[in-house]
Amino acid sequence: MTDRDEKFRALLQIEQRDTAKLIGDLGHDIGQLVNARQDSNSDDEHDPEGSTLAFERSQTDALLAQSTQRLSQIGEALERLDAGTYGLCVRCGEPIAAARLEARPYAPNCIGCAS
């Protein structure tokens, strides 16, 4: 394994750890929102003080879905790294720019195929 591969493996493992923690935190937050809604008889849909529990739950659900997808993409990137195909676009087979991989190490596509 090359130094480049080791560098990206480390980046991916950090992303994987951070994303797994975020998923756990979001799951906890959703649980709190569900409990808050069950424990309250108030009509938060018409509360002039700010966002509703339903809105917060919707946003948290969306973040959870994005994080779950990212965790899957990270796992796929680690598989590509093990297979020796990491850094090659899964669509066209061309190299993915190093700057793109540094910004988003789990990116499966080159910038041309991603758009």
C-alpha positions as CSV (number, residue, x, y, z in Angstrom):
1,M,0.0,0.0,0.0
2,T,1.4,3.4,-1.0
3,D,1.7,6.5,1.2
4,R,-1.1,8.0,-0.7
5,D,-3.4,5.0,0.0
6,E,-2.5,5.2,3.7
7,K,-3.3,8.9,3.8
8,F,-6.7,8.4,2.2
9,R,-7.4,5.4,4.4
10,A,-6.7,7.5,7.5
11,L,-9.0,10.3,6.1
12,L,-11.7,7.8,5.4
13,Q,-11.4,6.2,8.8
14,I,-11.7,9.6,10.5
15,E,-14.8,10.4,8.3
16,Q,-16.2,7.0,9.2
17,R,-15.7,7.5,13.0
18,D,-17.1,11.0,12.9
19,T,-20.1,10.0,10.8
20,A,-20.9,7.1,13.0
21,K,-20.8,9.4,16.0
22,L,-23.1,11.9,14.3
23,I,-25.6,9.1,13.5
24,G,-25.6,8.1,17.1
25,D,-26.1,11.7,18.2
26,L,-28.9,12.3,15.7
27,G,-30.7,9.1,16.8
28,H,-30.5,10.4,20.4
29,D,-31.9,13.8,19.3
30,I,-34.8,12.1,17.5
31,G,-35.6,10.1,20.6
32,Q,-35.7,13.3,22.6
33,L,-38.0,15.0,20.1
34,V,-40.3,12.0,20.1
35,N,-40.4,12.1,23.9
36,A,-40.9,15.9,24.0
37,R,-43.9,15.5,21.6
38,Q,-45.4,12.7,23.7
39,D,-45.0,14.6,27.0
40,S,-46.6,17.7,25.7
41,N,-50.2,18.6,25.0
42,S,-49.3,21.9,23.5
43,D,-50.0,22.8,19.9
44,D,-46.5,23.5,18.8
45,E,-47.6,24.0,15.2
46,H,-48.9,27.5,16.1
47,D,-46.2,28.5,18.6
48,P,-44.9,32.0,17.7
49,E,-41.7,31.4,19.7
50,G,-39.9,29.4,17.0
51,S,-39.6,26.2,15.1
52,T,-42.0,23.4,15.7
53,L,-41.1,19.9,17.0
54,A,-42.3,18.5,13.7
55,F,-39.9,20.8,11.8
56,E,-37.0,19.9,14.0
57,R,-37.8,16.2,13.6
58,S,-38.0,16.6,9.9
59,Q,-34.6,18.3,9.8
60,T,-33.0,15.8,12.1
61,D,-34.5,12.9,10.0
62,A,-32.9,14.5,6.8
63,L,-29.5,14.8,8.5
64,L,-29.8,11.2,9.7
65,A,-30.6,10.0,6.1
66,Q,-27.6,12.0,4.7
67,S,-25.3,10.7,7.3
68,T,-26.4,7.1,6.8
69,Q,-25.8,7.5,3.1
70,R,-22.4,9.1,3.7
71,L,-21.4,6.2,6.0
72,S,-22.3,3.8,3.2
73,Q,-20.3,5.7,0.7
74,I,-17.3,5.7,3.1
75,G,-17.5,1.9,3.4
76,E,-17.6,1.6,-0.4
77,A,-14.6,3.9,-0.7
78,L,-12.7,1.7,1.8
79,E,-13.6,-1.4,-0.4
80,R,-12.3,0.4,-3.5
81,L,-9.1,1.2,-1.6
82,D,-8.7,-2.5,-0.7
83,A,-9.5,-3.5,-4.3
84,G,-6.9,-1.1,-5.7
85,T,-9.5,1.0,-7.6
86,Y,-9.7,3.9,-5.1
87,G,-9.3,7.3,-6.8
88,L,-10.8,6.1,-10.1
89,C,-14.3,7.2,-11.1
90,V,-16.7,4.3,-10.8
91,R,-18.6,5.6,-13.9
92,C,-15.9,6.5,-16.5
93,G,-12.8,4.9,-14.9
94,E,-10.8,8.2,-15.1
95,P,-8.8,9.4,-12.1
96,I,-10.6,11.6,-9.6
97,A,-8.7,14.8,-8.9
98,A,-6.7,14.7,-5.7
99,A,-8.3,18.0,-4.5
100,R,-11.7,16.4,-4.8
101,L,-10.6,13.3,-2.9
102,E,-9.1,15.5,-0.2
103,A,-12.3,17.5,0.2
104,R,-14.5,14.4,-0.1
105,P,-12.4,11.2,0.3
106,Y,-15.5,9.0,-0.3
107,A,-16.3,10.6,-3.7
108,P,-17.0,7.7,-6.1
109,N,-17.0,9.9,-9.3
110,C,-14.8,12.4,-11.0
111,I,-16.2,15.9,-11.1
112,G,-17.4,15.5,-14.7
113,C,-19.5,12.4,-13.9
114,A,-20.7,13.8,-10.6
115,S,-22.5,16.8,-12.3
